[in-house]
Amino acid sequence: MTDALAASLLRKQLKELTRNPVDGFSAGLVDDSNVFEWQVTIIGPPETLYEGGFFNARLTFPKDYPNSPPTCRFTSEMWHPNVYDDGKVCISILHSPGDDPSGYETAAERWSPVHTVETIMISIISMLSSPNDESPANVDAAKMWRENRDEFKKRVARIVRKSQEML
């Protein structure tokens, strides 16, 4: 897929999301001249520890999208077992297509060109609701999630408050 085809597909997805917004997030371009860099705001899912929060993230698409996955990095503070310290999101559908070299994920769980910005964001919202502490990106957050849930809740409550103050 050429840059032009990837750009066209991304413009189409942005237009669709603008016309038919999806509950739980909003999305737009960081800069109107670059369709490969998106700013998203995720609304903390109801009935989760993140409820009430407004978390900003960047989606960066490769030039061969949709054959390769974008990266997603929270620019807001985030404390979650599946988010690295630098904010990068670690979920299966954002991993390169094909077999997992470590054998943890099946090829069917990894990136597929059928995914869209909408399916990516729904997966990230789902991740906030249900952390996977079996394969953590943030070992400290996973350990706290498993062993000291009250402290985990307090830490997340602080970042939710901070995200609200940033509005």
C-alpha positions, 0 to 999 in steps of 0.5 A: 500500500502506498503512502497515498492509499494509506492517507486516503484510508485514514482521511476516510476513517477520520471523516466517518468518526467525525460524522458518526462519533463513537462513545468513549473517545474523540479523535482528530489530527494533531496537525491538519497537514499530517494524516498519519498523526492523530490526537485522541481523548479517551473518556474513562469508561463508566464503572471502572477505576478510570471513570471520569478521567480524560486521557489524551493519547497519540496514534501514529500510523505507519506509511504502510497502514493498514498492513502494519499497526499504528502505535498508541502512546498516552500523553496524559499520565497513566498507571496501568499494567498494559501501558509502559512508563513512557505511555506506550500502549501494549495490547495484542492488536497493536502488535505486528501481524503474524506469529508471536516470536515469544509464543504468547499471542496467536496470530489471530490476536495480533494486528490485522488490516481489518482494524480501524481507529474505532476498533483500536480505540474500543480495544484500548477502552476495554484494556482500561476496564480489564487489565491483563496482568499476565503479560504486563508492560508495566511490571510495577503496576501489574504487581500493585494490581495483584498485590495491593489493589487499594493502593492501585485504586488510590494511584488511579484516582489521583491520575483521574483527578489530575486529568480532570484538572487539565481540562 
